């Protein structure tokens, strides 16, 4: 492993790949290539702060693979961002886009910063400087960024504007996750959460469980977790526990998700809302439920706490929330896992729709976006499920095998240059 990439999340991504590649008997030459990102960039971002001082932040962009098309991946602002973490997320994005059948490779970007500690003007200057620094690597036919943890529609609007200023004309398809007024897509903001709901409902049907009879617990109440909770609630599901970084609330009769969604967006912490009992994040993961959805950060379920989980279905809305050791424990306990590369692919699927609409200069109706998302992600779910049952393997192994095989085929037919 290249020392610069050494990080727990990258080690997890590579370990997953090695395990699946061995099961596939993948060509050793391809294994070496696919474990190493195609292109990695580290940039220094000097920003003038509101008090007149200058701070320098570290920015990253990693393109893991482009054999199947332009690379695609989110942009996260978080104080713990490192090159290794970004490289791992880029690798997972490669398998995710291939599994969903999208003409993309995987990429990821990030800036090592706590965005909550910046003013709006500082955040704008940081975004514009970052976009300018990585400009040579990005574009509609090269690499298309999207929002992730710590970023949103406004950040992508600044990013798109900075890119457009560099080329001299408006390029809405340079990024996805933009506001509607500059070429965003209906249904994009909630897309990851909606995809999580779609595949979870398919898993419940597979297990013979009615949605109305299921209890749902969600760790994380950011964009993905909050929309997941809202859409489940609208569909008739009973969400009994949710949490944010400071803890959460639990009510076995069900939580008033509309109220929580509205107040949390106004800045109210979940534990301050008197709608249930307070729980820590550790306690939330151990709640007795039908479906547990980790929608926060990586490596939340480990060999230390995996045996405490009391769910029948684990839907990974976050990237890499379950370690390899925890995987084995949950498999022994017959927990049905919908892996991250499948479960949270709704975001990149609707990003693809937004990119296509930008290229075509034609907007789709929201119901068309929802319908096409449902079709693509449920098709990927059932293809993975059939593969897992035929091979007598786990859903994670089946999903990764499918994705890796698509990328391997692309490399094989394209050949090695020069």
PyMOL commands that set and color helices and strands:
alter all, ss='L'
color gray80, all
select helices_A, chain A and resi 3-5+8-24+28-35+83-100+115-117+120-133+135-137+153-167+172-174+180-182+191-206+211-213+223-234+257-265+270-272+281-285+306-308+324-332+340-343+346-360+366-391+395-414
alter helices_A, ss='H'
color red, helices_A
select strands_A, chain A and resi 39-48+54-63+71-78+105-112+143-147+215-219+238-244+247-250+277-279+291-294+313-315+336-338
alter strands_A, ss='S'
color yellow, strands_A
deselect
rebuild
show_as cartoon
